[in-house]
Every structure is written in C-alpha cells, then in structure tokens.
Amino acid sequence: MRSVIFDLDGTLMDTSGDLLAAANAVFRKLGHGDLLERGVHDGVALKGGRFMLRTGFAKLGPVDEALVDAHYQDIIEAYDAAIDVHTVIYPGAMEAVEQLKSAGYGVGICTNKPEALAEKLLRSKGVWDAFDAMLGADSLPVRKPDPGHLFETVRRLGGEPARSCLVGDTDTDRNTARNAGVPSILVTFGPAGGDMLALEPEALLPQYSDLLEIVEGLDL
C-alpha cells in the first residue's frame, strides 16, 4: 500500500497558541509574566517544551539547563490541562486526508509530540478515527529525524515504507524523509516560517486542496 504520513504540529494543525500558553503559565508561576508572544514566537512553540523554556529564560539572562529540565514537566502538565483552547485544524486538511484514503492511500501521523498528548488532541478535534496509525515521540526508542519512526508508522498502517512520503513543516521532517530515502512535502503556511524551498523538499504545499495531485505526481 502507498502511504502518506503527516507531521501533526504546524502541519495538520496550528497548535502554537496552546503550546505558548502552556509555557507562559509556567513563566507566570515563576513570577516572570508572559515571556513568549503569539505572532512572534509561534515557530518557537513547534520546537518543543524545552526550546520554549530556553527561549523564555534567555530573555532574563544566561540559560540554566538545570532550570529548563526542572520545569519541562510543568509545561507538559499545563499543556495537557488546556490542549485545545486555541488550536485549529488547517483549512482543507481533513478533506485532503479523506481524498487520499478514497484514492487508496494509507494515512498516518508521525509526530514528536508525546503519544498520549497527540491522541488526546486528535480525539478532542474529532479526527482520531481518520488516521490508520499514529506514533508519537515516545512510541519507540527513536523519534524523528530517525527514519525508524517514519518506517514503523507506515508498517502499522499496513503500508510499504519505500512507497511512502512525509508531509511536514520543518527541517526535522525534511531530514526524516531524507534519512528514510522517501519524498517530503513541506507546507508553506505553518508557523515554522522560513524558506521551505531552501530545504529542498520534493514538493511544496501551499494549500491542502493541492495535496492529492502533488502526491500522485510523486509516483510512490
């Protein structure tokens, strides 16, 4: 079976608002106020809890990694408590997923978000059942950009790893696909920003209505 595997944060959904809110909840608890801003640090949010902590603490002075480690779990708990306040599914994303399924592709999610949080978010949005497989950051001993993370996602939905592609929004996704020897499609509308073309993906995705045509052009 041919398969299309999606990243989650910044690819299928804009989760940056809730991620930043979780980080700011931790900063406020420490007496620093909100250190990260919507529209300014959206790309920072997609790089994980520790990166958000480092970015926020850097505004106060040299970053103490012990402090980052000490408050990482606080971010996870704050995010878990309010995971779907600001998050939105990108326009056309789920319609594109259904088009792919109707065309005979397996569809799955390979994310570096912890598996339990990814499942909770997908269920909250009512789209859990739309995907044939989902692996999170802690589903395996490895995670993206290790190709094993992508390959196992494909295997669990019954696909052939060599006949898959990865839809993502960052260099992590591009590197995962490169390491796996499969095509990558990078969205141009995610909070990660930057020049996606410079990452040299096999294709760019400006809108989800174009996805099926792009995938079919890859000849998986």
C-alpha positions as CSV (number, residue, x, y, z in Angstrom):
1,M,0.0,0.0,0.0
2,R,1.1,3.5,-0.8
3,S,1.1,5.8,2.3
4,V,1.1,9.5,3.1
5,I,2.4,10.2,6.6
6,F,1.7,13.6,8.3
7,D,3.5,15.6,10.9
8,L,1.0,17.0,13.4
9,D,2.0,20.4,14.9
10,G,2.3,23.0,12.3
11,T,1.3,20.6,9.5
12,L,-2.2,19.3,10.2
13,M,-2.9,21.8,13.0
14,D,-1.7,25.1,14.3
15,T,-1.0,24.2,17.9
16,S,1.3,27.1,18.6
17,G,-1.3,29.1,20.7
18,D,-1.9,26.4,23.2
19,L,1.8,25.5,23.4
20,L,2.8,29.1,24.1
21,A,0.0,29.4,26.7
22,A,1.4,26.4,28.5
23,A,4.9,27.9,28.5
24,N,3.6,31.2,29.7
25,A,1.7,29.5,32.5
26,V,5.0,28.2,33.8
27,F,6.7,31.5,33.5
28,R,3.9,33.3,35.3
29,K,4.1,30.7,38.1
30,L,7.8,31.6,38.5
31,G,6.9,35.3,38.7
32,H,8.2,36.3,35.3
33,G,5.0,37.0,33.5
34,D,4.4,36.0,29.9
35,L,7.7,35.8,28.2
36,L,6.6,34.4,24.8
37,E,4.2,36.2,22.4
38,R,1.7,35.0,19.8
39,G,2.7,36.0,16.3
40,V,6.3,36.4,17.4
41,H,7.2,33.0,18.9
42,D,4.8,30.7,17.1
43,G,7.7,28.9,15.4
44,V,9.5,28.6,18.8
45,A,6.4,26.7,20.1
46,L,6.8,24.0,17.5
47,K,10.3,23.2,18.6
48,G,9.2,21.7,21.9
49,G,8.8,22.5,25.6
50,R,12.5,22.7,26.4
51,F,13.1,25.1,23.5
52,M,10.3,27.3,24.7
53,L,11.7,27.3,28.2
54,R,15.2,28.2,26.9
55,T,13.8,31.0,24.7
56,G,11.8,32.5,27.6
57,F,14.6,32.2,30.1
58,A,17.1,33.7,27.7
59,K,15.2,37.0,27.9
60,L,16.1,37.1,31.6
61,G,19.8,36.2,31.3
62,P,22.0,33.2,30.8
63,V,20.0,30.0,30.5
64,D,20.5,27.4,33.2
65,E,19.8,23.9,31.7
66,A,19.0,22.5,35.1
67,L,16.2,25.0,35.4
68,V,14.9,24.0,31.9
69,D,14.9,20.3,33.0
70,A,13.2,21.2,36.3
71,H,10.3,22.8,34.6
72,Y,9.8,20.7,31.5
73,Q,7.2,18.5,33.1
74,D,5.4,21.7,34.3
75,I,4.9,22.6,30.6
76,I,3.6,19.2,29.8
77,E,1.1,19.3,32.6
78,A,-0.1,22.9,31.7
79,Y,-0.5,21.9,28.1
80,D,-2.3,18.7,29.0
81,A,-4.8,20.7,31.0
82,A,-5.6,23.1,28.2
83,I,-4.7,21.3,25.0
84,D,-7.4,22.5,22.7
85,V,-8.3,26.2,23.5
86,H,-6.6,27.9,20.6
87,T,-5.6,25.0,18.3
88,V,-7.1,24.9,14.8
89,I,-7.0,22.3,12.0
90,Y,-5.7,23.9,8.9
91,P,-8.4,24.6,6.2
92,G,-8.9,21.6,3.9
93,A,-6.6,19.3,5.8
94,M,-9.1,16.7,6.7
95,E,-10.8,16.9,3.3
96,A,-7.4,16.1,1.8
97,V,-7.0,13.2,4.2
98,E,-10.3,11.7,3.0
99,Q,-9.4,12.3,-0.6
100,L,-6.1,10.4,-0.1
101,K,-8.0,7.5,1.6
102,S,-10.5,7.4,-1.3
103,A,-7.7,7.2,-3.7
104,G,-6.3,4.1,-1.9
105,Y,-3.5,5.6,0.2
106,G,-2.9,4.7,3.8
107,V,-2.7,7.8,6.0
108,G,-0.9,8.1,9.4
109,I,0.7,10.6,11.7
110,C,4.3,10.6,12.9
111,T,4.8,13.3,15.4
112,N,7.4,14.3,18.0
113,K,4.6,15.3,20.4
114,P,4.2,12.7,23.2
115,E,1.8,10.0,22.1
116,A,-0.7,10.5,24.8
117,L,-1.0,14.2,24.2
118,A,-1.2,13.7,20.4
119,E,-4.0,11.2,20.9
120,K,-5.8,13.5,23.3
121,L,-5.7,16.4,20.8
122,L,-6.8,14.3,17.9
123,R,-9.8,12.9,19.9
124,S,-10.6,16.4,21.1
125,K,-10.8,17.6,17.5
126,G,-12.8,14.5,16.5
127,V,-10.3,13.3,13.9
128,W,-8.7,10.3,15.7
129,D,-10.5,7.7,13.6
130,A,-9.5,9.4,10.4
131,F,-5.9,8.0,10.6
132,D,-4.8,4.4,10.2
133,A,-1.8,4.8,12.6
134,M,-0.3,7.4,14.9
135,L,3.1,7.3,16.6
136,G,4.4,9.9,19.0
137,A,7.8,10.9,20.3
138,D,7.7,8.2,23.0
139,S,6.1,5.4,21.0
140,L,9.5,4.0,20.1
141,P,13.1,4.2,21.4
142,V,13.7,6.5,18.4
143,R,12.0,9.6,17.1
144,K,12.2,11.9,14.0
145,P,14.5,12.5,12.3
146,D,15.4,8.9,12.8
147,P,13.8,7.1,9.8
148,G,12.7,4.2,12.0
149,H,10.0,6.4,13.5
150,L,8.6,7.0,10.0
151,F,9.0,3.4,8.8
152,E,7.2,2.0,11.8
153,T,4.3,4.4,11.3
154,V,4.0,3.1,7.7
155,R,4.2,-0.5,8.8
156,R,1.5,-0.1,11.4
157,L,-1.0,1.0,8.8
158,G,-0.1,-1.8,6.5
159,G,2.0,0.1,4.0
160,E,5.3,-0.3,2.3
161,P,7.9,2.1,3.7
162,A,9.5,2.5,0.3
163,R,6.2,3.7,-1.1
164,S,5.5,6.4,1.4
165,C,6.0,10.2,1.7
166,L,6.1,12.6,4.6
167,V,4.1,15.8,4.8
168,G,5.7,18.2,7.3
169,D,6.7,21.8,8.0
170,T,10.3,21.8,9.4
171,D,13.8,20.7,8.7
172,T,13.2,17.8,11.1
173,D,10.6,16.5,8.7
174,R,12.8,17.1,5.7
175,N,15.7,15.3,7.4
176,T,13.4,12.4,8.4
177,A,12.3,11.9,4.8
178,R,15.9,12.2,3.5
179,N,17.2,9.7,6.0
180,A,14.4,7.3,5.0
181,G,15.0,7.8,1.3
182,V,11.4,8.9,0.6
183,P,9.9,12.1,-0.7
184,S,9.0,15.0,1.5
185,I,6.2,17.6,1.0
186,L,6.6,20.8,3.1
187,V,3.7,23.1,3.8
188,T,4.4,26.8,3.2
189,F,1.7,28.1,5.7
190,G,2.9,26.8,9.0
191,P,4.2,28.8,12.0
192,A,7.7,27.5,11.5
193,G,8.0,30.0,8.7
194,G,11.4,30.3,6.9
195,D,12.2,29.4,3.4
196,M,10.8,25.9,2.9
197,L,12.2,25.9,-0.7
198,A,15.7,26.1,0.8
199,L,15.2,22.8,2.5
200,E,14.9,21.2,-1.0
201,P,11.8,19.0,-0.5
202,E,10.4,17.1,-3.4
203,A,7.3,19.4,-3.3
204,L,5.9,22.4,-1.5
205,L,2.2,22.5,-0.4
206,P,0.7,26.0,-0.4
207,Q,-2.9,24.7,0.3
208,Y,-4.4,21.3,1.2
209,S,-6.6,21.3,-1.9
210,D,-3.4,20.6,-3.9
211,L,-2.2,17.7,-1.9
212,L,-3.7,14.7,-3.8
213,E,-2.4,16.0,-7.1
214,I,1.0,16.6,-5.6
215,V,1.2,13.1,-4.0
216,E,0.1,11.4,-7.3
217,G,2.8,13.3,-9.0
218,L,5.4,11.6,-6.8
219,D,4.6,8.2,-8.3
220,L,5.0,6.3,-5.0
